[in-house]
Amino acid sequence: MIISEDTSIVVRVGTKVTIEINGLLQSWQIVDSGKSDVLQGKISREAPLIKQILGKKKGDKIYYKIIDKNITVIIKKVSLF
């Protein structure tokens, strides 16, 4: 259940974030280490990509390299859950 959506909310534990990666949308709830559950859309704050977007807000763009591939990540939505 989403409690609040605000453009000033930054990505952190306790938020749900929708990101666009090279044109594809993904939504994740950011949780503490040990509480991730990919099948339920929960991802740890310790995941490498999540570490890169912590502290970012809606509209921010991040360039990230995974293995030998460069990706563009755009924060589309951040809300509290």
C-alpha atoms as one frame of an Amber mdcrd trajectory, in Angstrom:
protein
   0.000   0.000   0.000   1.427   3.366  -0.982   0.970   5.991   1.714   2.348
   9.123   0.088   3.815  10.349  -3.177   5.835  13.547  -3.195   8.443  14.810
  -5.647  10.758  15.735  -2.744  10.937  12.150  -1.384  14.337  10.573  -1.970
  15.057   6.898  -2.585  15.768   5.224   0.760  14.696   2.274   2.865  10.929
   2.482   3.232  10.234   3.840  -0.241   8.884   2.287  -3.383  10.755   3.378
  -6.479   9.861   3.016 -10.143  12.877   3.226 -12.406  13.321   3.159 -16.142
  16.315   1.170 -17.347  17.032   1.625 -21.039  13.316   2.124 -21.714  11.949
  -0.637 -19.433  10.072   0.146 -16.194  10.714  -1.690 -12.921   9.225  -1.029
  -9.470  10.850  -2.046  -6.194  10.304  -1.558  -2.489  13.636  -0.683  -0.873
  14.178  -2.723   2.302  16.925  -3.381   4.848  19.508  -6.068   4.269  18.142
  -9.565   4.803  14.542  -8.568   4.049  14.647  -8.704   0.259  12.138 -10.870
  -1.592  12.316 -10.487  -5.360   9.036 -12.332  -5.875   7.300  -9.705  -3.728
   9.118  -6.772  -5.333  11.395  -6.101  -2.350  15.072  -5.363  -2.938  17.857
  -4.749  -0.438  19.478  -1.358  -0.047  22.748  -3.290  -0.450  22.007  -4.330
  -4.060  24.639  -2.673  -6.301  22.176  -0.738  -8.466  20.117   0.352  -5.468
  23.251   1.729  -3.799  23.640   3.989  -6.846  20.124   5.436  -6.594  19.899
   5.933  -2.821  19.372   9.611  -2.098  18.103  10.336  -5.611  14.636  11.701
  -6.374  12.059  11.653  -9.148  13.532  12.842 -12.437  17.152  12.084 -11.546
  19.174  10.224 -14.167  22.031   7.854 -13.335  24.539   6.289 -15.687  25.664
   2.892 -14.451  27.872   0.119 -15.782  26.928  -3.532 -15.285  29.635  -5.921
 -16.393  30.551  -4.464 -19.803  27.242  -2.772 -20.515  26.380   0.874 -19.830
  22.815   1.538 -18.746  20.796   4.666 -18.118  18.540   4.668 -15.067  15.838
   7.322 -14.673  13.936   7.669 -11.407  10.301   7.845 -12.541   8.467   7.733
  -9.194   9.322   7.588  -5.490   6.714   7.040  -2.786   6.503   5.918   0.827
   4.999   2.517   1.559
